[in-house]
Amino acid sequence: MTLRELAEASGTSASRLSEYENGKRDPGVDTLLRILAATDHTVRLVDATDSDFANWHLTGRILPALLDLSNAITDAVAKDNFG
């Protein structure tokens, strides 16, 4: 999926997505959910006091971290299912 395709699918501009991707800003919750839905990703809420998640409020870290985590899980499941 290209940046323009993701922008169209998520109702967000390509320039704004680029800012998220490059860690210049974080999306709001509604935008984040639209981006995740457009990429067939899901999100699971966790205890914010968990040390692994405690500093995700820092600008530019939320979306890349969530997408990296989702991709890692997808890769692990594919590896388990398909060797």
C-alpha positions as CSV (number, residue, x, y, z in Angstrom):
1,M,0.0,0.0,0.0
2,T,1.4,3.4,-1.0
3,L,1.3,6.4,1.2
4,R,-1.3,8.0,-1.0
5,E,-3.5,4.8,-0.9
6,L,-3.2,4.8,2.9
7,A,-4.1,8.4,3.0
8,E,-7.2,7.9,0.9
9,A,-8.2,4.7,2.8
10,S,-7.8,6.3,6.2
11,G,-9.1,9.8,5.4
12,T,-5.8,11.4,6.3
13,S,-3.5,13.5,4.1
14,A,-0.3,11.9,2.7
15,S,1.7,14.7,4.2
16,R,0.3,14.1,7.7
17,L,1.0,10.4,7.4
18,S,4.5,11.2,6.5
19,E,4.8,13.3,9.7
20,Y,3.5,10.3,11.7
21,E,5.9,7.9,9.9
22,N,8.9,10.1,10.5
23,G,8.1,10.7,14.2
24,K,7.3,14.4,13.8
25,R,3.9,14.1,15.4
26,D,1.5,11.5,16.8
27,P,-2.0,10.9,15.4
28,G,-5.1,11.4,17.5
29,V,-6.9,8.3,18.7
30,D,-9.6,8.5,15.9
31,T,-6.9,9.0,13.2
32,L,-4.9,6.1,14.6
33,L,-7.9,3.8,14.6
34,R,-8.6,4.8,10.9
35,I,-5.0,4.1,9.9
36,L,-5.0,0.7,11.7
37,A,-8.3,-0.2,10.1
38,A,-7.1,0.8,6.7
39,T,-4.1,-1.5,7.1
40,D,-6.0,-4.4,8.6
41,H,-4.3,-4.0,12.0
42,T,-5.9,-4.0,15.3
43,V,-5.0,-2.5,18.7
44,R,-5.2,-3.9,22.1
45,L,-5.3,-1.7,25.2
46,V,-2.8,-2.5,27.9
47,D,-2.1,-1.3,31.4
48,A,-0.3,2.1,30.9
49,T,1.8,1.4,34.0
50,D,3.5,-1.4,32.3
51,S,7.2,-0.3,31.8
52,D,7.2,-1.4,28.2
53,F,4.4,1.1,27.4
54,A,4.9,3.8,30.0
55,N,6.8,6.2,27.7
56,W,4.8,5.8,24.5
57,H,3.2,9.2,25.1
58,L,6.4,10.8,23.7
59,T,5.8,12.5,20.4
60,G,6.4,10.4,17.3
61,R,6.7,7.0,19.0
62,I,3.1,5.7,19.2
63,L,2.2,4.8,15.6
64,P,5.6,3.4,14.6
65,A,5.7,1.3,17.7
66,L,2.2,-0.1,17.2
67,L,2.8,-0.9,13.6
68,D,6.1,-2.5,14.3
69,L,4.5,-4.6,17.0
70,S,1.6,-5.6,14.8
71,N,4.0,-6.5,11.9
72,A,6.1,-8.6,14.3
73,I,3.1,-10.5,15.5
74,T,1.8,-11.0,11.9
75,D,5.3,-12.3,10.9
76,A,5.5,-14.6,13.9
77,V,2.0,-16.1,13.2
78,A,2.9,-16.5,9.5
79,K,6.1,-18.3,10.4
80,D,4.3,-20.6,12.9
81,N,1.5,-21.4,10.4
82,F,3.6,-21.7,7.2
83,G,7.1,-22.6,8.4
